[in-house]
């Protein structure tokens, strides 16, 4: 396949700025990685699902850029986004004698991207890395913006660093091999951008959701580009989540509680976020911020994407306990991303009594 960049989104962070390349055939094209420094060695970090499909192809594309290209294959799944698996990356780097100029390539979904970025931030106090996301969720969200982390048994993404890649390479062709459940999980993160930032995008999604689920290239290309444009605008104004960037976590406070409460990997991250957005929309309505019709539009999109709209029966006490561990909490007070009108979001606490009403309506 001939490589074709359909669009480029620029993340403007001064000397840490970089581009997101979106198009078909980009994974195999050496030009896709021109922003990465040349070096004597590189390490591809991937997993057991992605490696057989794409690792050799990426190695071939990088052959002229690095003297040696090594690969480390991690177990697949959110359950392995932990310190023990992270050490496999360090083992590979140290075992191959990697130096400060070694470039890491994250070839996989959000788990691989987060762990590779965190390893790059820590190894020798920082080496370059490149994101090559192979899931829709990673292409529209986790590979963009420099948030890297691993999970802890007591909380998701609680141990990590802000560390930006050199470039993000989003090849639409790799989505052809993506499982349907993973595709829906990615659509959850796409849906998020409408309510928090662009009301017009909600209308586009309502008209094009079936095309996205059918993997229409034109629809996917636009959805990925618009998602990345919105995230770029937010991250460019608040790289380290001191304020505005927190709106990107719409649905995540409820969603992370679902993931931690069930055990990481039982639900996909996007499934938990989708359900969390349904809860977040209901919370926003109960706080008098949006209408019942606005809430219904968000809920219908989540449902049409093939995502769960009812959370597991963890019990309200357990949900609230887990949500108090969320990174957005302050002094034990849970702060939620709420919709303050379609296309506009903010952060605020909510009374436990109202949160319990939401959980009673949407969990169990």
C-alpha positions, -999 to 999 in steps of 0.1 A, spaced: 0 0 0 13 35 -9 15 58 21 -8 88 21 -10 114 48 -46 126 48 -41 152 75 -16 164 101 -25 178 135 2 199 153 5 198 191 20 232 200 41 229 231 71 250 223 103 229 221 82 198 229 59 203 199 52 175 175 28 163 148 1 137 146 2 121 111 -31 105 100 -35 85 68 -32 51 52 -1 30 48 19 52 72 32 23 94 54 9 65 67 43 53 102 53 66 92 90 60 66 87 88 94 85 114 115 114 101 109 134 133 126 107 154 163 112 159 186 87 142 204 64 165 225 32 167 196 14 184 159 14 188 134 -7 208 99 -15 196 76 -22 225 45 -42 215 23 -70 227 14 -106 219 -16 -96 198 0 -68 177 35 -82 173 26 -110 148 7 -84 127 29 -54 125 63 -57 144 83 -70 114 68 -43 92 77 -15 116 112 -30 119 116 -29 81 105 7 80 130 17 107 160 -2 93 175 28 76 171 51 107 186 29 134 216 6 134 198 -21 153 160 -24 159 151 -47 188 116 -58 199 101 -66 233 67 -83 234 45 -77 264 15 -97 275 -17 -81 262 -43 -64 283 -50 -38 310 -43 -64 337 -6 -61 327 -3 -24 329 17 -27 360 52 -23 375 61 -60 368 54 -56 331 71 -22 329 102 -39 341 102 -61 310 109 -29 290 137 -19 313 151 -54 311 152 -52 273 168 -17 273 195 -27 298 200 -61 282 207 -45 248 229 -18 263 206 10 253 220 45 258 204 80 260 200 82 222 180 49 219 145 56 206 115 37 219 85 29 196 52 22 211 34 -2 187 0 -11 202 -30 3 220 -33 25 250 -16 1 274 15 -3 253 16 35 246 13 45 282 39 20 294 64 28 266 61 65 273 66 60 310 96 38 304 110 64 280 105 92 306 123 72 333 151 53 314 183 73 319 160 102 330 145 105 295 150 90 260 130 98 228 99 78 219 74 76 191 37 66 193 25 41 166 -11 35 179 -29 4 165 -63 9 182 -89 36 176 -89 46 212 -51 51 212 -52 71 180 -79 96 192 -69 98 229 -41 80 248 -13 84 223 -18 122 222 -8 147 249 20 130 267 2 114 297 20 81 305 14 58 335 9 24 350 -19 12 372 -17 4 409 -41 -20 426 -57 9 444 -61 32 414 -58 36 377 -29 56 361 -18 68 396 20 63 389 32 81 358 47 112 341 39 138 315 63 130 286 57 140 250 65 118 220 85 129 189 56 121 166 24 101 165 18 79 135 -19 70 130 -23 45 102 -60 40 93 -52 6 77 -43 -10 110 -79 -5 122 -90 -32 97 -76 -59 121 -92 -43 152 -118 -64 170 -153 -50 170 -153 -46 207 -121 -25 206 -135 -4 178 -165 5 199 -142 13 228 -124 38 206 -156 54 195 -164 61 232 -134 85 234 -145 101 201 -180 107 214 -165 124 245 -151 153 224 -186 166 214 -202 172 248 -170 187 263 -159 210 234 -178 209 201 -216 207 200 -215 205 162 -194 174 164 -223 157 182 -245 162 152 -218 148 129 -215 118 151 -253 112 151 -252 112 113 -220 92 109 -219 67 138 -229 38 116 -202 46 91 -176 47 119 -188 13 131 -185 0 95 -149 13 94 -155 37 66 -121 53 59 -134 88 52 -155 88 84 -127 74 105 -102 99 91 -124 129 99 -133 116 134 -97 109 143 -86 143 129 -113 163 148 -107 144 180 -69 151 178 -76 188 169 -97 192 200 -72 174 222 -44 195 207 -63 227 215 -68 216 251 -33 202 257 -17 232 241 -34 254 268 -29 231 297 -2 205 292 0 193 328 -37 192 337 -37 222 361 -72 232 349 -87 230 315 -72 196 305 -92 179 331 -123 182 309 -108 154 287 -117 131 316 -155 133 311 -169 99 321 -136 88 335 -142 92 372 -171 68 370 -153 47 344 -121 43 364 -142 32 394 -158 5 372 -123 -7 359 -108 -8 394 -138 -23 410 -142 -52 386 -105 -57 382 -84 -42 353 -92 -57 320 -127 -71 328 -142 -41 309 -122 -23 282 -113 13 291 -135 27 264 -164 6 276 -160 19 311 -157 55 298 -188 51 277 -209 40 306 -192 67 327 -204 93 302 -239 81 306 -236 85 343 -218 119 339 -246 132 316 -272 121 342 -252 139 369 -250 170 348 -288 170 344 -295 164 381 -273 194 389 -294 215 365 -267 220 339 -282 203 309 -317 193 298 -332 158 297 -330 160 259 -292 167 260 -287 139 284 -307 115 261 -286 125 230 -253 116 248 -268 83 261 -282 74 226 -247 79 210 -231 56 236 -257 30 231 -255 32 193 -218 27 195 -224 -8 210 -212 3 245 -226 -6 279 -249 20 294 -254 3 327 -225 -2 352 -218 -33 373 -234 -38 407 -204 -27 428 -226 -10 454 -228 28 458 -204 28 488 -177 9 468 -181 33 438 -177 63 460 -147 48 478 -130 42 445 -139 76 431 -123 93 461 -90 78 449 -94 96 415 -66 120 406 -91 149 403 -102 145 439 -90 172 463 -88 166 501 -111 136 497 -137 155 478 -147 139 445 -147 164 416 -165 154 384 -163 166 348 -198 179 341 -214 192 309 -224 228 314 -243 229 281 -235 208 250 -200 217 238 -189 231 272 -176 213 303 -163 221 337 -152 206 370 -172 206 402 -180 185 432 -214 169 436 -232 159 468 -229 122 476 -267 121 477 -269 131 440 -241 107 431 -260 79 448 -291 88 427 -270 85 395 -256 51 406 -291 39 416 -303 47 381 -273 34 361 -255 7 380 -265 -28 391 
